Amino acid sequence: MGSLDGRVAVVTGAGRGIGREEARYLAGQGAAVVVNDPGVAPDGGGGDSSVARQVADEIVAAGGRAVANTDSVADWSGAARVVATAVRAFGDLHVVINNAGIERGGALGRLSEAAFDDVVAVKLKGTFAISHWAATYFREQHAAGARADRSIINTASGSGLLNPLPTQTNYAAANAGVAAMTTVHALELGVLGVRVNCLSPSMIRTRLTAAVPGMPTAPATPGAFDPNHPAVIAPVAAYLAAADCPLTGQVLSVRATAVTINRGWSAGETISSGAEPWTVDRLAIAARELTVTDPYEDLAASLSGALGPMDTAQVRALVAAQVV
Ligand SMILES: NC(=O)c1ccc[n+]([C@@H]2O[C@H](COP(=O)([O-])OP(=O)(O)OC[C@H]3O[C@@H](n4cnc5c(N)ncnc54)[C@H](O)[C@@H]3O)[C@@H](O)[C@H]2O)c1
């Protein structure tokens, strides 16, 4: 008996990295899986239809159920085909993992319009497109009287949540948008019995993070637990996918074996001018009561975890090298 017996899942970007491990793990837990991946380069260019097929073949060879799909999630009708593939091949859809993502970084004055559009198209619009078509199917099923737990699992990044990084305008904005959509969709789809949550992987060794400073190498001892392996995310995804999981509307960061619930933006102090409108002069005085943080100090604190102690001068120098 697996925790996902009888469930049908779509995993986008499942040909490599985190998505591949999620697809394999879900199948190992009994789910039938649509392995979606056009097999593109890390920046979204090119394509290789064998990438999704290989993962689907591996799952089937191991005794599981899987089919491959090579549509791009950024393509509106392609996203519809991804969802339709699950229903056609396996008769239903219970779990959607929006995992596909690409990266094309650059500091603001150097980031091209195309790089912005492409990253947002895959991560933000792709999550919307797949979820839109899944929600359309879920709504039809609900109207026809079918009742089942269904689960959408989005994928964000610390870059768009707690750890914004220079050179990631497009990636951070798209990932923050995915976290925001998660809450909206949890509210909207809860009335149909659909739970919507979000995972935020951290420091997972894939081709997207190959150049991240401080990324540990794989353990030398064969079989030793590797806390940075893409497989560490899969059990958390399977937990969120299971019919008896109570969570909805949550964003969980996963780093090695640590699973942290995110609280999102939270309000700090309030200043008010009472019944009178503000003036700039009065604001200049009253605003001193607000506790403000220095973004370079925040970045130094977050980078110190991976790179060792850093001060704001070092961080400013690192950023300047990208911007000036
Ligand atoms: N690796 C990390 O530490 C980390 C950290 C935070 C967030 N993430 C997120 O996790 C997800 C997976 O990243 P990864 O590190 O496994 O990267 P990866 O490059 O190894 O895998 C991503 C897969 O998505 C596929 N893909 C790209 N564009 C697609 C499209 N338009 N439609 C369908 N599939 C597409 C790629 O072909 C690739 O196989 C991404 O959304 C990424 O932003 C990863």
The ligand as an SDF file (V2000), in Angstrom:
LIG
                    3D

 44 48  0  0  0  0  0  0  0  0999 V2000
   17.5680   23.8750   -6.8910 N   0  0  0  0  0  0  0  0  0  0  0  0
   17.2250   24.6900   -5.8990 C   0  0  0  0  0  0  0  0  0  0  0  0
   17.9310   24.8110   -4.8670 O   0  0  0  0  0  0  0  0  0  0  0  0
   15.9500   25.4890   -5.9840 C   0  0  0  0  0  0  0  0  0  0  0  0
   15.7490   26.4910   -5.0260 C   0  0  0  0  0  0  0  0  0  0  0  0
   14.5750   27.2260   -5.0790 C   0  0  0  0  0  0  0  0  0  0  0  0
   13.6130   26.9440   -6.0410 C   0  0  0  0  0  0  0  0  0  0  0  0
   13.8490   25.9830   -6.9690 N   0  0  0  0  0  0  0  0  0  0  0  0
   12.7920   25.7490   -7.9680 C   0  0  0  0  0  0  0  0  0  0  0  0
   12.5980   24.3510   -8.1280 O   0  0  0  0  0  0  0  0  0  0  0  0
   12.1460   24.0880   -9.4640 C   0  0  0  0  0  0  0  0  0  0  0  0
   12.9840   22.9830  -10.0750 C   0  0  0  0  0  0  0  0  0  0  0  0
   14.3130   23.4720  -10.2170 O   0  0  0  0  0  0  0  0  0  0  0  0
   15.5810   22.5130  -10.3850 P   0  0  0  0  0  0  0  0  0  0  0  0
   16.6220   23.0820   -9.5240 O   0  0  0  0  0  0  0  0  0  0  0  0
   15.1740   21.0820  -10.2490 O   0  0  0  0  0  0  0  0  0  0  0  0
   15.9710   22.8520  -11.9030 O   0  0  0  0  0  0  0  0  0  0  0  0
   16.2670   21.9250  -13.1890 P   0  0  0  0  0  0  0  0  0  0  0  0
   16.7260   22.8240  -14.2500 O   0  0  0  0  0  0  0  0  0  0  0  0
   17.1210   20.7750  -12.7820 O   0  0  0  0  0  0  0  0  0  0  0  0
   14.8280   21.3450  -13.5540 O   0  0  0  0  0  0  0  0  0  0  0  0
   13.8160   22.1650  -14.0670 C   0  0  0  0  0  0  0  0  0  0  0  0
   13.0990   21.4180  -15.1720 C   0  0  0  0  0  0  0  0  0  0  0  0
   12.0310   22.2690  -15.6390 O   0  0  0  0  0  0  0  0  0  0  0  0
   11.9230   22.0970  -17.0380 C   0  0  0  0  0  0  0  0  0  0  0  0
   11.2670   23.2380  -17.6650 N   0  0  0  0  0  0  0  0  0  0  0  0
   11.8120   24.4510  -17.9620 C   0  0  0  0  0  0  0  0  0  0  0  0
   10.9340   25.1990  -18.6460 N   0  0  0  0  0  0  0  0  0  0  0  0
    9.7930   24.4570  -18.7500 C   0  0  0  0  0  0  0  0  0  0  0  0
    8.5210   24.6980  -19.3410 C   0  0  0  0  0  0  0  0  0  0  0  0
    8.2750   25.8620  -19.9900 N   0  0  0  0  0  0  0  0  0  0  0  0
    7.5780   23.7420  -19.2340 N   0  0  0  0  0  0  0  0  0  0  0  0
    7.8240   22.5810  -18.5770 C   0  0  0  0  0  0  0  0  0  0  0  0
    9.0230   22.2840  -18.0250 N   0  0  0  0  0  0  0  0  0  0  0  0
   10.0040   23.2190  -18.1230 C   0  0  0  0  0  0  0  0  0  0  0  0
   13.3750   21.9540  -17.5070 C   0  0  0  0  0  0  0  0  0  0  0  0
   13.4530   21.3260  -18.7820 O   0  0  0  0  0  0  0  0  0  0  0  0
   13.9980   21.1370  -16.3810 C   0  0  0  0  0  0  0  0  0  0  0  0
   14.0150   19.7540  -16.6840 O   0  0  0  0  0  0  0  0  0  0  0  0
   12.2350   25.4230  -10.2090 C   0  0  0  0  0  0  0  0  0  0  0  0
   10.9430   25.9880  -10.2540 O   0  0  0  0  0  0  0  0  0  0  0  0
   13.1520   26.2590   -9.3600 C   0  0  0  0  0  0  0  0  0  0  0  0
   12.8660   27.6390   -9.4810 O   0  0  0  0  0  0  0  0  0  0  0  0
   14.9860   25.2590   -6.9760 C   0  0  0  0  0  0  0  0  0  0  0  0
  1  2  1  0
  2  3  2  0
  2  4  1  0
  4  5  1  0
  4 44  2  0
  5  6  2  0
  6  7  1  0
  7  8  2  0
  8  9  1  0
  8 44  1  0
  9 10  1  0
  9 42  1  0
 10 11  1  0
 11 12  1  0
 11 40  1  0
 12 13  1  0
 13 14  1  0
 14 15  2  0
 14 16  1  0
 14 17  1  0
 17 18  1  0
 18 19  2  0
 18 20  1  0
 18 21  1  0
 21 22  1  0
 22 23  1  0
 23 24  1  0
 23 38  1  0
 24 25  1  0
 25 26  1  0
 25 36  1  0
 26 27  1  0
 26 35  1  0
 27 28  2  0
 28 29  1  0
 29 30  1  0
 29 35  2  0
 30 31  1  0
 30 32  2  0
 32 33  1  0
 33 34  2  0
 34 35  1  0
 36 37  1  0
 36 38  1  0
 38 39  1  0
 40 41  1  0
 40 42  1  0
 42 43  1  0
M  CHG  2   8   1  16  -1
M  END
$$$$
